[in-house]
């Protein structure tokens, strides 16, 4: 009987010693500030690699963090590194893509955003040609898009917001040279930055056209001035100058029809006409006048092409006066 009592007592004592050792090991692992690698404080905050979890966070890790699906094949990893040289913090994935999403995708905010553009990484560099033609094929749209948020209870709520942008499927067909769309979660995503170089090329091309038109306009102004100076410098002997006048056409500019009034007051009237020249001095139209006195002619827009013209009243083979008129489209 005593033997059984001693054996039972010995077993209980051994169990107590084992429990004490276990308590000491747990204390050393989780509580001792000097040796702890995993620290759980009284508020449930966890510290890894630190004995002093930041009270602002439930989990505080001193060092890098690795999330991996290894040893599955293929395996995927996302790594978060701190104090790893420039820029000081890094987030990377061996998959080459990182998606920020809840049910579909979330918005991503940043003060600045940089993309890889170093020349040492690029080859087969060519200047974009016909950028304007490419841009003209793109359809800008205004639309409502579905988004999913969480309400105060944590339930998913669908809402629609209005945006400007493009349609990924249309861009994929319009700009097939480079794939600027990506399939993810059954949706077509798009790299909007790829549109920027084409837009810049289109603006540059358009500016060249504007500069060319400006040069043509300046040359046209010079031709008009020279023509007017030439006609204004024509002088007539005061005794031979006919008493006739030519009025400015009304309306001017015009796009349907216009009226030119004139007065022919010449005792020796034989013939007269109103002639119309283009800005290069080429005769376009001639209207014969059969009698003297006050009269007018009407010019229809379909008789001429859009542009600037000079019309002149000629009486008895003498130039009386000249005016300018403009026909709009």
C-alpha positions as CSV (number, residue, x, y, z in Angstrom):
1,X,0.0,0.0,0.0
2,X,2.8,2.4,0.9
3,X,4.4,1.5,-2.4
4,X,1.4,2.6,-4.3
5,X,1.2,5.9,-2.4
6,X,4.8,6.6,-3.0
7,X,4.4,5.8,-6.7
8,X,1.4,8.1,-7.0
9,X,3.2,10.9,-5.1
10,X,6.3,10.5,-7.3
11,X,4.2,10.7,-10.5
12,X,2.4,13.9,-9.3
13,X,5.7,15.5,-8.4
14,X,7.2,14.6,-11.8
15,X,4.2,16.1,-13.6
16,X,4.5,19.3,-11.5
17,X,8.2,19.6,-12.4
18,X,7.4,19.1,-16.1
19,X,4.7,21.8,-16.0
20,X,7.1,24.2,-14.3
21,X,9.7,23.6,-17.1
22,X,7.0,24.2,-19.7
23,X,5.9,27.4,-18.0
24,X,9.6,28.5,-17.9
25,X,10.1,27.8,-21.6
26,X,6.9,29.6,-22.6
27,X,7.9,32.6,-20.4
28,X,11.3,32.7,-22.0
29,X,9.9,32.5,-25.5
30,X,7.0,35.0,-25.1
31,X,7.7,37.2,-22.2
32,X,11.4,37.7,-21.4
33,X,12.4,41.0,-23.0
34,X,16.0,39.9,-23.4
35,X,15.5,36.7,-25.3
36,X,12.0,36.9,-26.9
37,X,11.6,36.5,-30.7
38,X,7.8,36.4,-30.5
39,X,6.2,38.8,-28.1
40,X,2.5,38.9,-27.1
41,X,1.7,41.6,-24.7
42,X,-1.2,41.8,-22.3
43,X,-3.4,43.6,-24.9
44,X,-3.0,40.9,-27.5
45,X,-0.5,42.8,-29.6
46,X,2.1,40.6,-31.3
47,X,5.7,41.6,-31.9
48,X,8.0,39.6,-34.2
49,X,11.7,40.4,-33.8
50,X,10.9,43.1,-31.2
51,X,10.0,43.1,-27.5
52,X,8.0,46.3,-27.8
53,X,5.1,46.0,-30.2
54,X,4.0,49.4,-31.5
55,X,0.7,50.1,-29.6
56,X,-0.8,51.5,-32.8
57,X,-0.7,48.1,-34.5
58,X,-2.0,44.6,-33.6
59,X,1.1,43.0,-35.3
60,X,4.5,44.6,-35.4
61,X,7.3,42.9,-37.4
62,X,10.9,44.2,-37.2
63,X,12.3,43.2,-40.6
64,X,11.1,41.9,-43.9
65,X,7.9,39.9,-44.6
66,X,7.4,37.1,-47.0
67,X,4.0,35.7,-48.1
68,X,4.4,32.5,-50.2
69,X,2.4,29.6,-51.6
70,X,5.5,27.4,-51.7
71,X,5.9,24.4,-52.0
72,X,2.9,24.4,-54.4
73,X,3.9,24.4,-58.1
74,X,3.8,27.0,-59.5
75,X,4.3,29.0,-56.4
76,X,3.7,32.8,-55.9
77,X,5.3,35.2,-53.5
78,X,4.8,38.7,-52.3
79,X,7.7,40.3,-50.4
80,X,7.7,43.4,-48.3
81,X,11.1,44.8,-47.5
82,X,12.3,47.6,-45.2
83,X,15.7,49.3,-44.9
84,X,16.8,47.6,-48.1
85,X,18.6,50.5,-49.8
86,X,16.9,53.0,-52.1
87,X,14.0,53.8,-51.8
88,X,14.0,52.3,-48.3
89,X,10.8,50.2,-48.7
90,X,9.8,47.7,-51.4
91,X,6.8,45.6,-52.3
92,X,7.4,43.0,-55.0
93,X,5.9,39.9,-56.5
94,X,7.5,37.1,-58.5
95,X,4.2,37.0,-60.5
96,X,5.1,40.3,-62.2
97,X,1.7,41.8,-61.3
98,X,0.1,43.0,-58.1
99,X,-3.7,43.6,-57.9
100,X,-5.4,45.7,-55.2
101,X,-8.9,44.3,-55.0
102,X,-11.9,43.5,-52.9
103,X,-14.7,42.0,-55.0
104,X,-13.2,43.4,-58.2
105,X,-10.6,46.1,-57.9
106,X,-9.9,49.0,-55.5
107,X,-8.7,52.5,-56.2
108,X,-5.0,53.2,-55.6
109,X,-3.9,56.5,-54.3
110,X,-0.3,57.9,-54.3
111,X,1.3,61.4,-54.1
112,X,3.6,60.4,-57.1
113,X,3.7,57.5,-59.5
114,X,6.7,56.5,-61.5
115,X,7.0,53.9,-64.3
116,X,10.1,52.3,-65.8
117,X,11.4,54.4,-68.7
118,X,15.2,54.2,-68.7
119,X,16.8,54.1,-72.1
120,X,19.1,51.3,-71.0
121,X,16.0,49.0,-70.8
122,X,14.7,49.9,-74.3
123,X,15.5,48.8,-77.8
124,X,14.2,49.1,-81.3
125,X,13.3,52.8,-80.6
126,X,11.3,54.5,-83.4
127,X,9.5,57.9,-83.5
128,X,5.7,57.6,-83.6
129,X,4.4,58.6,-87.0
130,X,0.8,59.5,-88.0
131,X,-0.1,60.1,-84.3
132,X,-3.0,62.3,-85.3
133,X,-4.5,59.5,-87.5
134,X,-4.2,57.1,-84.5
135,X,-5.8,59.5,-82.1
136,X,-8.7,60.3,-84.4
137,X,-9.6,56.6,-84.4
138,X,-10.0,56.6,-80.6
139,X,-13.4,57.3,-79.1
140,X,-13.4,59.3,-75.9
141,X,-16.5,58.5,-73.8
142,X,-18.3,59.6,-70.6
143,X,-19.8,56.8,-68.7
144,X,-20.9,55.4,-65.4
145,X,-18.9,52.5,-63.9
146,X,-19.7,49.9,-61.2
147,X,-17.8,50.0,-58.0
148,X,-18.1,47.9,-54.8
149,X,-17.7,49.3,-51.3
150,X,-18.2,47.9,-47.8
151,X,-20.9,49.5,-45.7
152,X,-20.7,50.0,-41.9
153,X,-21.8,46.4,-41.3
154,X,-19.2,45.0,-43.7
155,X,-21.6,44.1,-46.5
156,X,-20.7,44.7,-50.1
157,X,-22.6,47.6,-51.6
158,X,-22.6,48.3,-55.4
159,X,-22.5,51.9,-56.5
160,X,-22.0,53.8,-59.8
161,X,-19.6,56.7,-60.4
162,X,-19.3,58.8,-63.5
163,X,-15.9,59.1,-65.4
164,X,-14.2,60.1,-68.6
165,X,-12.1,57.5,-70.4
166,X,-12.0,54.9,-73.1
167,X,-13.4,51.4,-73.7
168,X,-10.7,48.7,-73.4
169,X,-12.2,46.5,-76.1
170,X,-12.3,49.4,-78.6
171,X,-8.7,50.4,-77.8
172,X,-7.6,46.8,-78.3
173,X,-8.9,46.9,-81.9
174,X,-7.9,50.5,-82.7
175,X,-4.3,50.1,-81.4
176,X,-3.3,46.5,-82.1
177,X,0.4,47.3,-82.5
178,X,1.0,47.0,-78.7
179,X,-1.1,45.2,-76.2
180,X,-2.2,47.9,-73.8
181,X,-5.0,45.9,-72.2
182,X,-4.8,43.1,-69.7
183,X,-7.3,40.4,-68.7
184,X,-7.9,40.0,-65.0
185,X,-10.8,38.6,-63.0
186,X,-12.8,38.3,-66.1
187,X,-12.4,42.1,-66.9
188,X,-10.4,44.1,-69.5
189,X,-7.9,46.4,-67.7
190,X,-6.1,49.1,-69.6
191,X,-2.8,51.0,-69.3
192,X,-3.9,54.6,-70.0
193,X,-0.3,55.8,-69.9
194,X,0.3,54.1,-73.3
195,X,-2.1,56.7,-74.9
196,X,0.1,59.7,-73.8
197,X,3.0,59.3,-76.3
198,X,0.5,58.9,-79.2
199,X,-1.3,62.1,-78.0
200,X,2.0,64.0,-77.8
201,X,2.8,62.8,-81.4
202,X,-0.6,64.0,-82.6
203,X,-0.2,67.4,-81.0
204,X,3.2,67.8,-82.6
205,X,1.9,66.8,-86.0
206,X,-1.1,69.2,-85.6
207,X,1.3,72.0,-84.6
208,X,3.3,71.5,-87.8
209,X,0.1,71.8,-89.8
210,X,-0.9,75.0,-87.9
211,X,2.6,76.5,-88.5
212,X,2.3,75.7,-92.2
213,X,-1.1,77.4,-92.4
214,X,0.3,80.4,-90.6
215,X,3.0,80.8,-93.1
216,X,0.5,80.5,-96.0
217,X,-1.7,83.1,-94.3
218,X,1.2,85.5,-93.9
219,X,2.1,85.1,-97.6
220,X,-1.5,85.6,-98.5
221,X,-1.6,88.8,-96.5
222,X,1.5,90.1,-98.2
223,X,0.0,89.4,-101.6
224,X,-3.2,91.2,-100.7
225,X,-1.3,94.2,-99.4
226,X,0.8,94.3,-102.6
227,X,-2.3,94.0,-104.8
228,X,-4.1,96.8,-102.9
229,X,-1.0,99.1,-102.9
230,X,-0.7,98.5,-106.7
231,X,-4.4,99.4,-107.3
232,X,-4.3,102.4,-104.9
233,X,-1.3,103.8,-106.6
234,X,-3.1,104.0,-110.0
235,X,-3.7,107.6,-110.7
236,X,-5.8,109.2,-113.3
237,X,-5.7,112.7,-114.9
238,X,-8.3,114.8,-113.0
239,X,-9.8,116.0,-116.3
240,X,-10.2,112.4,-117.6
241,X,-11.3,110.8,-114.3
242,X,-14.9,109.5,-114.7
243,X,-17.5,110.5,-112.2
244,X,-18.3,106.9,-111.2
245,X,-18.2,105.1,-107.9
246,X,-18.1,101.5,-106.7
247,X,-19.6,100.4,-103.3
248,X,-18.5,97.7,-100.9
249,X,-20.5,94.5,-101.3
250,X,-23.2,93.8,-98.7
251,X,-23.0,91.5,-96.8
252,X,-19.3,91.0,-96.5
253,X,-18.2,88.3,-95.7
254,X,-21.1,86.2,-97.1
255,X,-22.1,82.6,-97.5
256,X,-25.3,82.7,-99.6
257,X,-25.4,85.8,-101.8
258,X,-24.1,89.4,-101.8
259,X,-25.0,92.7,-103.7
260,X,-22.5,95.1,-105.3
261,X,-23.8,98.6,-106.0
262,X,-22.2,101.1,-108.3
263,X,-22.7,104.4,-110.1
264,X,-21.6,105.1,-113.7
265,X,-21.8,108.8,-114.5
266,X,-20.0,109.2,-117.8
267,X,-21.3,111.4,-120.6
268,X,-19.3,109.3,-123.1
269,X,-20.4,105.9,-121.7
270,X,-19.7,103.1,-124.1
271,X,-19.2,100.0,-122.0
272,X,-18.5,98.9,-118.5
273,X,-18.0,95.8,-116.5
274,X,-17.3,94.4,-113.0
275,X,-14.5,91.9,-113.0
276,X,-13.6,89.5,-110.2
277,X,-10.0,88.3,-109.5
278,X,-8.6,85.8,-107.1
279,X,-5.7,86.7,-104.8
280,X,-3.2,85.5,-107.4
281,X,-4.6,88.0,-109.9
282,X,-6.4,85.4,-112.0
283,X,-9.6,86.6,-113.7
284,X,-12.5,84.5,-112.3
285,X,-15.8,86.3,-113.4
286,X,-16.8,89.2,-115.5
287,X,-20.2,90.9,-115.4
288,X,-21.0,93.2,-118.4
289,X,-22.9,96.5,-117.6
290,X,-25.1,97.8,-120.4
291,X,-26.1,101.2,-119.1
292,X,-24.9,104.1,-117.0
293,X,-26.4,105.4,-113.8
294,X,-27.0,103.7,-110.4
295,X,-27.3,99.9,-110.6
296,X,-26.2,96.7,-108.8
297,X,-25.3,93.1,-109.4
298,X,-26.0,90.1,-107.2
299,X,-23.4,87.3,-106.8
300,X,-24.6,83.9,-105.6
301,X,-22.3,81.8,-103.4
302,X,-22.4,78.8,-105.7
303,X,-20.7,80.9,-108.4
304,X,-17.4,81.0,-106.5
305,X,-15.3,78.9,-104.2
306,X,-14.8,79.9,-100.6
307,X,-12.0,82.4,-100.3
308,X,-11.0,86.1,-100.7
309,X,-11.5,88.0,-103.9
310,X,-11.0,91.4,-105.4
311,X,-13.7,93.0,-107.7
312,X,-13.1,96.0,-109.9
313,X,-15.3,98.4,-111.8
314,X,-14.1,99.2,-115.3
315,X,-15.7,102.0,-117.3
316,X,-14.7,102.7,-120.9
317,X,-11.6,100.5,-120.3
318,X,-10.6,102.6,-117.3
319,X,-10.3,101.2,-113.8
320,X,-12.6,103.1,-111.4
321,X,-12.2,101.4,-108.1
322,X,-11.5,98.0,-106.4
323,X,-12.8,96.3,-103.3
324,X,-12.3,93.1,-101.4
325,X,-15.0,90.5,-100.7
326,X,-14.9,87.2,-98.7
327,X,-16.9,84.1,-99.4
328,X,-17.3,81.7,-96.4
329,X,-18.0,78.0,-96.5
